[in-house]
Amino acid sequence: RPNGLLFHSDQGVQYSSLRFRQHLWRYQIKQSMSRRGNCWDNAPMERFFRSLKTEWVPETGYRSFAEAKQSITDYVIGYYSGIRPHRHNDDLPPNVAESMYWKTYKPVASFT
C-alpha cells in the first residue's frame, strides 16, 4: 500500500457518505473533493480517464491486475504520450511537443 495516497472526486453522494469516508480513513487515504459547483479543477483528469476508457480499456475489462497494469502503462507511456495527437499541442503528442519546446527554449538570463 502506498503512503500518502490521495483520492480526488466530486461531491457525489457515493463519495460523501459516512461509509465511504470511513473506508478511506481505515486505509489511511486522504480525501479531496471538488468545491461545490466547481467542476473545472478535476477536468484534466476526467478527460484523461475518458480517453483511456474509450480508446484503450476493453469493454470486458482485464483478466488480472497484472494485465491491466501492463496495458495501461503501454497506453500512457507508449500511445497517449508518444503517438496520440493532442489538440492543445497543435495535434502533436505530448512527448513531441515537449521536445520541440526544449529545442527552442531560450533562457531569460545567462549565469556564466
KOLGU-4560 file (N, C-alpha, C; in nm, 3 decimals, padded with zeros to 5 digits):
<recs>
<n_xx: 00.084 n_yy: -00.119 n_zz: 00.000 ca_xx: 00.000 ca_yy: 00.000 ca_zz: 00.000 c_xx: 00.087 c_yy: 00.124 c_zz: 00.000 mol: A seq: 1 type: ARG>
<n_xx: 00.066 n_yy: 00.213 n_zz: -00.095 ca_xx: 00.145 ca_yy: 00.337 ca_zz: -00.096 c_xx: 00.106 c_yy: 00.429 c_zz: 00.019 mol: A seq: 2 type: PRO>
<n_xx: 00.202 n_yy: 00.502 n_zz: 00.070 ca_xx: 00.176 ca_yy: 00.602 ca_zz: 00.173 c_xx: 00.134 c_yy: 00.733 c_zz: 00.108 mol: A seq: 3 type: ASN>
<n_xx: 00.053 n_yy: 00.811 n_zz: 00.177 ca_xx: 00.016 ca_yy: 00.943 ca_zz: 00.128 c_xx: -00.078 c_yy: 00.941 c_zz: 00.008 mol: A seq: 4 type: GLY>
<n_xx: -00.158 n_yy: 00.836 n_zz: -00.007 ca_xx: -00.250 ca_yy: 00.826 ca_zz: -00.120 c_xx: -00.361 c_yy: 00.929 c_zz: -00.106 mol: A seq: 5 type: LEU>
<n_xx: -00.395 n_yy: 00.994 n_zz: -00.217 ca_xx: -00.499 ca_yy: 01.095 ca_zz: -00.222 c_xx: -00.609 c_yy: 01.049 c_zz: -00.316 mol: A seq: 6 type: LEU>
<n_xx: -00.732 n_yy: 01.050 n_zz: -00.271 ca_xx: -00.848 ca_yy: 01.014 ca_zz: -00.354 c_xx: -00.925 c_yy: 01.141 c_zz: -00.384 mol: A seq: 7 type: PHE>
<n_xx: -00.929 n_yy: 01.181 n_zz: -00.512 ca_xx: -00.997 ca_yy: 01.304 ca_zz: -00.551 c_xx: -01.126 c_yy: 01.270 c_zz: -00.624 mol: A seq: 8 type: HIS>
<n_xx: -01.233 n_yy: 01.339 n_zz: -00.589 ca_xx: -01.363 ca_yy: 01.313 ca_zz: -00.653 c_xx: -01.448 c_yy: 01.440 c_zz: -00.649 mol: A seq: 9 type: SER>
<n_xx: -01.565 n_yy: 01.428 n_zz: -00.710 ca_xx: -01.663 ca_yy: 01.535 ca_zz: -00.694 c_xx: -01.737 c_yy: 01.512 c_zz: -00.562 mol: A seq: 10 type: ASP>
<n_xx: -01.844 n_yy: 01.591 n_zz: -00.538 ca_xx: -01.916 ca_yy: 01.579 ca_zz: -00.411 c_xx: -02.038 c_yy: 01.489 c_zz: -00.422 mol: A seq: 11 type: GLN>
<n_xx: -02.030 n_yy: 01.390 n_zz: -00.509 ca_xx: -02.140 ca_yy: 01.296 ca_zz: -00.524 c_xx: -02.170 c_yy: 01.224 c_zz: -00.393 mol: A seq: 12 type: GLY>
<n_xx: -02.295 n_yy: 01.183 n_zz: -00.378 ca_xx: -02.338 ca_yy: 01.120 ca_zz: -00.254 c_xx: -02.259 c_yy: 00.993 c_zz: -00.224 mol: A seq: 13 type: VAL>
<n_xx: -02.216 n_yy: 00.922 n_zz: -00.329 ca_xx: -02.141 ca_yy: 00.799 ca_zz: -00.306 c_xx: -02.004 c_yy: 00.827 c_zz: -00.246 mol: A seq: 14 type: GLN>
<n_xx: -01.948 n_yy: 00.946 n_zz: -00.270 ca_xx: -01.816 ca_yy: 00.981 ca_zz: -00.217 c_xx: -01.823 c_yy: 01.055 c_zz: -00.083 mol: A seq: 15 type: TYR>
<n_xx: -01.938 n_yy: 01.112 n_zz: -00.052 ca_xx: -01.950 ca_yy: 01.187 ca_zz: 00.073 c_xx: -02.022 c_yy: 01.108 c_zz: 00.182 mol: A seq: 16 type: SER>
<n_xx: -02.061 n_yy: 00.985 n_zz: 00.152 ca_xx: -02.132 ca_yy: 00.904 ca_zz: 00.252 c_xx: -02.037 c_yy: 00.866 c_zz: 00.366 mol: A seq: 17 type: SER>
<n_xx: -02.093 n_yy: 00.849 n_zz: 00.483 ca_xx: -02.015 ca_yy: 00.813 ca_zz: 00.601 c_xx: -01.943 c_yy: 00.680 c_zz: 00.578 mol: A seq: 18 type: LEU>
<n_xx: -02.010 n_yy: 00.584 n_zz: 00.519 ca_xx: -01.949 ca_yy: 00.452 ca_zz: 00.497 c_xx: -01.826 c_yy: 00.463 c_zz: 00.408 mol: A seq: 19 type: ARG>
<n_xx: -01.836 n_yy: 00.539 n_zz: 00.299 ca_xx: -01.722 ca_yy: 00.554 ca_zz: 00.208 c_xx: -01.607 c_yy: 00.626 c_zz: 00.276 mol: A seq: 20 type: PHE>
<n_xx: -01.637 n_yy: 00.734 n_zz: 00.349 ca_xx: -01.532 ca_yy: 00.810 ca_zz: 00.418 c_xx: -01.463 c_yy: 00.726 c_zz: 00.524 mol: A seq: 21 type: ARG>
<n_xx: -01.539 n_yy: 00.641 n_zz: 00.593 ca_xx: -01.479 ca_yy: 00.551 ca_zz: 00.692 c_xx: -01.386 c_yy: 00.450 c_zz: 00.625 mol: A seq: 22 type: GLN>
<n_xx: -01.424 n_yy: 00.406 n_zz: 00.508 ca_xx: -01.340 ca_yy: 00.312 ca_zz: 00.432 c_xx: -01.207 c_yy: 00.378 c_zz: 00.396 mol: A seq: 23 type: HIS>
<n_xx: -01.211 n_yy: 00.501 n_zz: 00.350 ca_xx: -01.087 ca_yy: 00.574 ca_zz: 00.319 c_xx: -01.003 c_yy: 00.592 c_zz: 00.445 mol: A seq: 24 type: LEU>
<n_xx: -01.068 n_yy: 00.630 n_zz: 00.555 ca_xx: -00.997 ca_yy: 00.651 ca_zz: 00.680 c_xx: -00.928 c_yy: 00.523 c_zz: 00.726 mol: A seq: 25 type: TRP>
<n_xx: -00.998 n_yy: 00.409 n_zz: 00.713 ca_xx: -00.944 ca_yy: 00.280 ca_zz: 00.756 c_xx: -00.812 c_yy: 00.249 c_zz: 00.684 mol: A seq: 26 type: ARG>
<n_xx: -00.803 n_yy: 00.285 n_zz: 00.558 ca_xx: -00.683 ca_yy: 00.258 ca_zz: 00.479 c_xx: -00.589 c_yy: 00.379 c_zz: 00.471 mol: A seq: 27 type: TYR>
<n_xx: -00.614 n_yy: 00.480 n_zz: 00.553 ca_xx: -00.531 ca_yy: 00.600 ca_zz: 00.562 c_xx: -00.516 c_yy: 00.669 c_zz: 00.427 mol: A seq: 28 type: GLN>
<n_xx: -00.628 n_yy: 00.682 n_zz: 00.357 ca_xx: -00.632 ca_yy: 00.752 ca_zz: 00.229 c_xx: -00.694 c_yy: 00.888 c_zz: 00.252 mol: A seq: 29 type: ILE>
<n_xx: -00.625 n_yy: 00.993 n_zz: 00.211 ca_xx: -00.677 ca_yy: 01.128 ca_zz: 00.228 c_xx: -00.778 c_yy: 01.158 c_zz: 00.118 mol: A seq: 30 type: LYS>
<n_xx: -00.890 n_yy: 01.218 n_zz: 00.155 ca_xx: -00.995 ca_yy: 01.250 ca_zz: 00.059 c_xx: -00.987 c_yy: 01.395 c_zz: 00.015 mol: A seq: 31 type: GLN>
<n_xx: -01.004 n_yy: 01.416 n_zz: -00.114 ca_xx: -01.006 ca_yy: 01.550 ca_zz: -00.171 c_xx: -01.130 c_yy: 01.560 c_zz: -00.259 mol: A seq: 32 type: SER>
<n_xx: -01.205 n_yy: 01.668 n_zz: -00.244 ca_xx: -01.327 ca_yy: 01.686 ca_zz: -00.325 c_xx: -01.325 c_yy: 01.819 c_zz: -00.395 mol: A seq: 33 type: MET>
<n_xx: -01.384 n_yy: 01.820 n_zz: -00.513 ca_xx: -01.405 ca_yy: 01.947 ca_zz: -00.583 c_xx: -01.497 c_yy: 02.033 c_zz: -00.499 mol: A seq: 34 type: SER>
<n_xx: -01.479 n_yy: 02.163 n_zz: -00.509 ca_xx: -01.572 ca_yy: 02.252 ca_zz: -00.441 c_xx: -01.709 c_yy: 02.245 c_zz: -00.510 mol: A seq: 35 type: ARG>
<n_xx: -01.812 n_yy: 02.267 n_zz: -00.436 ca_xx: -01.947 ca_yy: 02.261 ca_zz: -00.491 c_xx: -01.961 c_yy: 02.358 c_zz: -00.609 mol: A seq: 36 type: ARG>
<n_xx: -02.010 n_yy: 02.307 n_zz: -00.719 ca_xx: -02.031 ca_yy: 02.390 ca_zz: -00.837 c_xx: -01.905 c_yy: 02.420 c_zz: -00.915 mol: A seq: 37 type: GLY>
<n_xx: -01.792 n_yy: 02.362 n_zz: -00.876 ca_xx: -01.666 ca_yy: 02.389 ca_zz: -00.946 c_xx: -01.614 c_yy: 02.258 c_zz: -01.006 mol: A seq: 38 type: ASN>
<n_xx: -01.654 n_yy: 02.231 n_zz: -01.128 ca_xx: -01.615 ca_yy: 02.106 ca_zz: -01.192 c_xx: -01.480 c_yy: 02.116 c_zz: -01.263 mol: A seq: 39 type: CYS>
<n_xx: -01.423 n_yy: 02.234 n_zz: -01.273 ca_xx: -01.304 ca_yy: 02.253 ca_zz: -01.356 c_xx: -01.176 c_yy: 02.201 c_zz: -01.292 mol: A seq: 40 type: TRP>
<n_xx: -01.167 n_yy: 02.194 n_zz: -01.160 ca_xx: -01.040 ca_yy: 02.154 ca_zz: -01.100 c_xx: -01.004 c_yy: 02.009 c_zz: -01.126 mol: A seq: 41 type: ASP>
<n_xx: -01.100 n_yy: 01.926 n_zz: -01.164 ca_xx: -01.072 ca_yy: 01.786 ca_zz: -01.193 c_xx: -01.086 c_yy: 01.755 c_zz: -01.342 mol: A seq: 42 type: ASN>
<n_xx: -01.114 n_yy: 01.855 n_zz: -01.423 ca_xx: -01.142 ca_yy: 01.833 ca_zz: -01.565 c_xx: -01.028 c_yy: 01.765 c_zz: -01.641 mol: A seq: 43 type: ALA>
<n_xx: -00.901 n_yy: 01.803 n_zz: -01.621 ca_xx: -00.795 ca_yy: 01.734 ca_zz: -01.697 c_xx: -00.790 c_yy: 01.584 c_zz: -01.670 mol: A seq: 44 type: PRO>
<n_xx: -00.806 n_yy: 01.545 n_zz: -01.545 ca_xx: -00.801 ca_yy: 01.402 ca_zz: -01.513 c_xx: -00.925 c_yy: 01.329 c_zz: -01.565 mol: A seq: 45 type: MET>
<n_xx: -01.040 n_yy: 01.393 n_zz: -01.556 ca_xx: -01.160 ca_yy: 01.330 ca_zz: -01.609 c_xx: -01.149 c_yy: 01.311 c_zz: -01.760 mol: A seq: 46 type: GLU>
<n_xx: -01.089 n_yy: 01.408 n_zz: -01.828 ca_xx: -01.069 ca_yy: 01.396 ca_zz: -01.973 c_xx: -00.972 c_yy: 01.284 c_zz: -02.006 mol: A seq: 47 type: ARG>
<n_xx: -00.865 n_yy: 01.273 n_zz: -01.927 ca_xx: -00.770 ca_yy: 01.164 ca_zz: -01.949 c_xx: -00.837 c_yy: 01.028 c_zz: -01.931 mol: A seq: 48 type: PHE>
<n_xx: -00.912 n_yy: 01.012 n_zz: -01.822 ca_xx: -00.975 ca_yy: 00.883 ca_zz: -01.797 c_xx: -01.081 c_yy: 00.851 c_zz: -01.901 mol: A seq: 49 type: PHE>
<n_xx: -01.149 n_yy: 00.952 n_zz: -01.953 ca_xx: -01.244 ca_yy: 00.929 ca_zz: -02.062 c_xx: -01.171 c_yy: 00.874 c_zz: -02.183 mol: A seq: 50 type: ARG>
<n_xx: -01.056 n_yy: 00.934 n_zz: -02.217 ca_xx: -00.977 ca_yy: 00.885 ca_zz: -02.330 c_xx: -00.929 c_yy: 00.742 c_zz: -02.306 mol: A seq: 51 type: SER>
<n_xx: -00.879 n_yy: 00.717 n_zz: -02.187 ca_xx: -00.831 ca_yy: 00.583 ca_zz: -02.154 c_xx: -00.942 c_yy: 00.480 c_zz: -02.171 mol: A seq: 52 type: LEU>
<n_xx: -01.059 n_yy: 00.508 n_zz: -02.116 ca_xx: -01.169 ca_yy: 00.412 ca_zz: -02.121 c_xx: -01.221 c_yy: 00.391 c_zz: -02.262 mol: A seq: 53 type: LYS>
<n_xx: -01.232 n_yy: 00.498 n_zz: -02.341 ca_xx: -01.292 ca_yy: 00.484 ca_zz: -02.474 c_xx: -01.192 c_yy: 00.439 c_zz: -02.579 mol: A seq: 54 type: THR>
<n_xx: -01.063 n_yy: 00.469 n_zz: -02.560 ca_xx: -00.964 ca_yy: 00.435 ca_zz: -02.662 c_xx: -00.889 c_yy: 00.306 c_zz: -02.633 mol: A seq: 55 type: GLU>
<n_xx: -00.888 n_yy: 00.260 n_zz: -02.510 ca_xx: -00.792 ca_yy: 00.155 ca_zz: -02.475 c_xx: -00.849 c_yy: 00.038 c_zz: -02.396 mol: A seq: 56 type: TRP>
<n_xx: -00.919 n_yy: 00.066 n_zz: -02.288 ca_xx: -00.965 ca_yy: -00.041 ca_zz: -02.199 c_xx: -01.069 c_yy: -00.126 c_zz: -02.271 mol: A seq: 57 type: VAL>
<n_xx: -01.051 n_yy: -00.259 n_zz: -02.273 ca_xx: -01.150 ca_yy: -00.345 ca_zz: -02.337 c_xx: -01.286 c_yy: -00.337 c_zz: -02.266 mol: A seq: 58 type: PRO>
<n_xx: -01.393 n_yy: -00.347 n_zz: -02.342 ca_xx: -01.526 ca_yy: -00.340 ca_zz: -02.283 c_xx: -01.547 c_yy: -00.448 c_zz: -02.178 mol: A seq: 59 type: GLU>
<n_xx: -01.481 n_yy: -00.561 n_zz: -02.193 ca_xx: -01.497 ca_yy: -00.671 ca_zz: -02.097 c_xx: -01.401 c_yy: -00.660 c_zz: -01.980 mol: A seq: 60 type: THR>
<n_xx: -01.317 n_yy: -00.559 n_zz: -01.979 ca_xx: -01.221 ca_yy: -00.540 ca_zz: -01.870 c_xx: -01.098 c_yy: -00.626 c_zz: -01.889 mol: A seq: 61 type: GLY>
<n_xx: -01.020 n_yy: -00.639 n_zz: -01.785 ca_xx: -00.896 ca_yy: -00.716 ca_zz: -01.788 c_xx: -00.913 c_yy: -00.843 c_zz: -01.706 mol: A seq: 62 type: TYR>
<n_xx: -00.834 n_yy: -00.945 n_zz: -01.740 ca_xx: -00.842 ca_yy: -01.074 ca_zz: -01.668 c_xx: -00.770 c_yy: -01.068 c_zz: -01.534 mol: A seq: 63 type: ARG>
<n_xx: -00.673 n_yy: -00.977 n_zz: -01.521 ca_xx: -00.597 ca_yy: -00.971 ca_zz: -01.396 c_xx: -00.544 c_yy: -00.829 c_zz: -01.375 mol: A seq: 64 type: SER>
<n_xx: -00.500 n_yy: -00.804 n_zz: -01.252 ca_xx: -00.440 ca_yy: -00.675 ca_zz: -01.220 c_xx: -00.312 c_yy: -00.655 c_zz: -01.302 mol: A seq: 65 type: PHE>
<n_xx: -00.231 n_yy: -00.761 n_zz: -01.315 ca_xx: -00.105 ca_yy: -00.751 ca_zz: -01.389 c_xx: -00.131 c_yy: -00.716 c_zz: -01.535 mol: A seq: 66 type: ALA>
<n_xx: -00.233 n_yy: -00.775 n_zz: -01.596 ca_xx: -00.267 ca_yy: -00.743 ca_zz: -01.735 c_xx: -00.312 c_yy: -00.598 c_zz: -01.747 mol: A seq: 67 type: GLU>
<n_xx: -00.394 n_yy: -00.551 n_zz: -01.653 ca_xx: -00.441 ca_yy: -00.412 ca_zz: -01.655 c_xx: -00.323 c_yy: -00.316 c_zz: -01.639 mol: A seq: 68 type: ALA>
<n_xx: -00.235 n_yy: -00.346 n_zz: -01.545 ca_xx: -00.120 ca_yy: -00.259 ca_zz: -01.519 c_xx: -00.032 c_yy: -00.247 c_zz: -01.643 mol: A seq: 69 type: LYS>
<n_xx: -00.003 n_yy: -00.359 n_zz: -01.709 ca_xx: 00.082 ca_yy: -00.356 ca_zz: -01.828 c_xx: 00.014 c_yy: -00.281 c_zz: -01.943 mol: A seq: 70 type: GLN>
<n_xx: -00.113 n_yy: -00.308 n_zz: -01.964 ca_xx: -00.186 ca_yy: -00.245 ca_zz: -02.073 c_xx: -00.198 c_yy: -00.094 c_zz: -02.053 mol: A seq: 71 type: SER>
<n_xx: -00.231 n_yy: -00.052 n_zz: -01.932 ca_xx: -00.247 ca_yy: 00.091 ca_zz: -01.906 c_xx: -00.113 c_yy: 00.163 c_zz: -01.910 mol: A seq: 72 type: ILE>
<n_xx: -00.006 n_yy: 00.097 n_zz: -01.866 ca_xx: 00.129 ca_yy: 00.154 ca_zz: -01.880 c_xx: 00.164 c_yy: 00.172 c_zz: -02.028 mol: A seq: 73 type: THR>
<n_xx: 00.131 n_yy: 00.072 n_zz: -02.109 ca_xx: 00.155 ca_yy: 00.083 ca_zz: -02.255 c_xx: 00.078 c_yy: 00.201 c_zz: -02.313 mol: A seq: 74 type: ASP>
<n_xx: -00.044 n_yy: 00.222 n_zz: -02.265 ca_xx: -00.126 ca_yy: 00.333 ca_zz: -02.314 c_xx: -00.063 c_yy: 00.468 c_zz: -02.277 mol: A seq: 75 type: TYR>
<n_xx: -00.031 n_yy: 00.485 n_zz: -02.149 ca_xx: 00.018 ca_yy: 00.614 ca_zz: -02.101 c_xx: 00.154 c_yy: 00.647 c_zz: -02.160 mol: A seq: 76 type: VAL>
<n_xx: 00.247 n_yy: 00.553 n_zz: -02.151 ca_xx: 00.384 ca_yy: 00.580 ca_zz: -02.194 c_xx: 00.401 c_yy: 00.567 c_zz: -02.345 mol: A seq: 77 type: ILE>
<n_xx: 00.338 n_yy: 00.466 n_zz: -02.403 ca_xx: 00.356 ca_yy: 00.442 ca_zz: -02.544 c_xx: 00.264 c_yy: 00.523 c_zz: -02.633 mol: A seq: 78 type: GLY>
<n_xx: 00.133 n_yy: 00.503 n_zz: -02.616 ca_xx: 00.037 ca_yy: 00.565 ca_zz: -02.707 c_xx: 00.001 c_yy: 00.708 c_zz: -02.670 mol: A seq: 79 type: TYR>
<n_xx: -00.050 n_yy: 00.731 n_zz: -02.548 ca_xx: -00.102 ca_yy: 00.862 ca_zz: -02.510 c_xx: 00.006 c_yy: 00.970 c_zz: -02.515 mol: A seq: 80 type: TYR>
<n_xx: 00.124 n_yy: 00.941 n_zz: -02.466 ca_xx: 00.230 ca_yy: 01.041 ca_zz: -02.461 c_xx: 00.316 c_yy: 01.044 c_zz: -02.587 mol: A seq: 81 type: SER>
<n_xx: 00.327 n_yy: 00.930 n_zz: -02.655 ca_xx: 00.420 ca_yy: 00.922 ca_zz: -02.766 c_xx: 00.360 c_yy: 00.927 c_zz: -02.905 mol: A seq: 82 type: GLY>
<n_xx: 00.233 n_yy: 00.890 n_zz: -02.920 ca_xx: 00.174 ca_yy: 00.879 ca_zz: -03.054 c_xx: 00.047 c_yy: 00.961 c_zz: -03.070 mol: A seq: 83 type: ILE>
<n_xx: -00.041 n_yy: 00.956 n_zz: -02.970 ca_xx: -00.174 ca_yy: 01.018 ca_zz: -02.981 c_xx: -00.165 c_yy: 01.169 c_zz: -02.997 mol: A seq: 84 type: ARG>
<n_xx: -00.227 n_yy: 01.224 n_zz: -03.103 ca_xx: -00.227 ca_yy: 01.369 ca_zz: -03.119 c_xx: -00.315 c_yy: 01.437 c_zz: -03.014 mol: A seq: 85 type: PRO>
<n_xx: -00.271 n_yy: 01.554 n_zz: -02.967 ca_xx: -00.347 ca_yy: 01.631 ca_zz: -02.868 c_xx: -00.377 c_yy: 01.768 c_zz: -02.928 mol: A seq: 86 type: HIS>
<n_xx: -00.504 n_yy: 01.803 n_zz: -02.932 ca_xx: -00.544 ca_yy: 01.932 ca_zz: -02.990 c_xx: -00.473 c_yy: 02.049 c_zz: -02.925 mol: A seq: 87 type: ARG>
<n_xx: -00.455 n_yy: 02.044 n_zz: -02.795 ca_xx: -00.391 ca_yy: 02.153 ca_zz: -02.721 c_xx: -00.246 c_yy: 02.174 c_zz: -02.767 mol: A seq: 88 type: HIS>
<n_xx: -00.184 n_yy: 02.070 n_zz: -02.820 ca_xx: -00.044 ca_yy: 02.077 ca_zz: -02.866 c_xx: -00.035 c_yy: 02.087 c_zz: -03.018 mol: A seq: 89 type: ASN>
<n_xx: -00.132 n_yy: 02.149 n_zz: -03.081 ca_xx: -00.135 ca_yy: 02.158 ca_zz: -03.228 c_xx: -00.129 c_yy: 02.020 c_zz: -03.292 mol: A seq: 90 type: ASP>
<n_xx: -00.204 n_yy: 01.927 n_zz: -03.235 ca_xx: -00.213 ca_yy: 01.789 ca_zz: -03.283 c_xx: -00.082 c_yy: 01.711 c_zz: -03.277 mol: A seq: 91 type: ASP>
<n_xx: 00.005 n_yy: 01.750 n_zz: -03.186 ca_xx: 00.128 ca_yy: 01.675 ca_zz: -03.163 c_xx: 00.114 c_yy: 01.594 c_zz: -03.034 mol: A seq: 92 type: LEU>
<n_xx: 00.178 n_yy: 01.478 n_zz: -03.027 ca_xx: 00.179 ca_yy: 01.405 ca_zz: -02.899 c_xx: 00.259 c_yy: 01.484 c_zz: -02.795 mol: A seq: 93 type: PRO>
<n_xx: 00.230 n_yy: 01.467 n_zz: -02.667 ca_xx: 00.299 ca_yy: 01.542 ca_zz: -02.563 c_xx: 00.451 c_yy: 01.529 c_zz: -02.568 mol: A seq: 94 type: PRO>
<n_xx: 00.504 n_yy: 01.410 n_zz: -02.593 ca_xx: 00.649 ca_yy: 01.394 ca_zz: -02.598 c_xx: 00.713 c_yy: 01.477 c_zz: -02.709 mol: A seq: 95 type: ASN>
<n_xx: 00.647 n_yy: 01.483 n_zz: -02.825 ca_xx: 00.699 ca_yy: 01.561 ca_zz: -02.937 c_xx: 00.689 c_yy: 01.710 c_zz: -02.906 mol: A seq: 96 type: VAL>
<n_xx: 00.575 n_yy: 01.753 n_zz: -02.851 ca_xx: 00.558 ca_yy: 01.895 ca_zz: -02.817 c_xx: 00.662 c_yy: 01.939 c_zz: -02.714 mol: A seq: 97 type: ALA>
<n_xx: 00.688 n_yy: 01.856 n_zz: -02.614 ca_xx: 00.787 ca_yy: 01.892 ca_zz: -02.513 c_xx: 00.927 c_yy: 01.897 c_zz: -02.572 mol: A seq: 98 type: GLU>
<n_xx: 00.958 n_yy: 01.802 n_zz: -02.657 ca_xx: 01.090 ca_yy: 01.801 ca_zz: -02.723 c_xx: 01.110 c_yy: 01.927 c_zz: -02.806 mol: A seq: 99 type: SER>
<n_xx: 01.007 n_yy: 01.968 n_zz: -02.880 ca_xx: 01.017 ca_yy: 02.090 ca_zz: -02.960 c_xx: 01.032 c_yy: 02.213 c_zz: -02.871 mol: A seq: 100 type: MET>
<n_xx: 00.963 n_yy: 02.214 n_zz: -02.757 ca_xx: 00.975 ca_yy: 02.325 ca_zz: -02.664 c_xx: 01.119 c_yy: 02.341 c_zz: -02.619 mol: A seq: 101 type: TYR>
<n_xx: 01.181 n_yy: 02.232 n_zz: -02.575 ca_xx: 01.317 ca_yy: 02.240 ca_zz: -02.522 c_xx: 01.418 c_yy: 02.274 c_zz: -02.631 mol: A seq: 102 type: TRP>
<n_xx: 01.391 n_yy: 02.240 n_zz: -02.756 ca_xx: 01.482 ca_yy: 02.275 ca_zz: -02.866 c_xx: 01.479 c_yy: 02.425 c_zz: -02.893 mol: A seq: 103 type: LYS>
<n_xx: 01.365 n_yy: 02.488 n_zz: -02.867 ca_xx: 01.353 ca_yy: 02.632 ca_zz: -02.895 c_xx: 01.360 c_yy: 02.717 c_zz: -02.769 mol: A seq: 104 type: THR>
<n_xx: 01.379 n_yy: 02.654 n_zz: -02.653 ca_xx: 01.383 ca_yy: 02.724 ca_zz: -02.525 c_xx: 01.501 c_yy: 02.820 c_zz: -02.520 mol: A seq: 105 type: TYR>
<n_xx: 01.475 n_yy: 02.942 n_zz: -02.481 ca_xx: 01.578 ca_yy: 03.044 ca_zz: -02.465 c_xx: 01.574 c_yy: 03.094 c_zz: -02.322 mol: A seq: 106 type: LYS>
<n_xx: 01.679 n_yy: 03.070 n_zz: -02.246 ca_xx: 01.679 ca_yy: 03.118 ca_zz: -02.107 c_xx: 01.674 c_yy: 03.271 c_zz: -02.102 mol: A seq: 107 type: PRO>
<n_xx: 01.613 n_yy: 03.324 n_zz: -01.998 ca_xx: 01.600 ca_yy: 03.469 ca_zz: -01.980 c_xx: 01.735 c_yy: 03.531 c_zz: -01.948 mol: A seq: 108 type: VAL>
<n_xx: 01.811 n_yy: 03.465 n_zz: -01.864 ca_xx: 01.940 ca_yy: 03.521 ca_zz: -01.823 c_xx: 02.047 c_yy: 03.414 c_zz: -01.829 mol: A seq: 109 type: ALA>
<n_xx: 02.167 n_yy: 03.454 n_zz: -01.847 ca_xx: 02.279 ca_yy: 03.362 ca_zz: -01.850 c_xx: 02.357 c_yy: 03.374 c_zz: -01.719 mol: A seq: 110 type: SER>
<n_xx: 02.396 n_yy: 03.263 n_zz: -01.665 ca_xx: 02.470 ca_yy: 03.263 ca_zz: -01.537 c_xx: 02.613 c_yy: 03.216 c_zz: -01.560 mol: A seq: 111 type: PHE>
<n_xx: 02.684 n_yy: 03.280 n_zz: -01.651 ca_xx: 02.824 ca_yy: 03.242 ca_zz: -01.678 c_xx: 02.920 c_yy: 03.332 c_zz: -01.611 mol: A seq: 112 type: THR>
</recs>
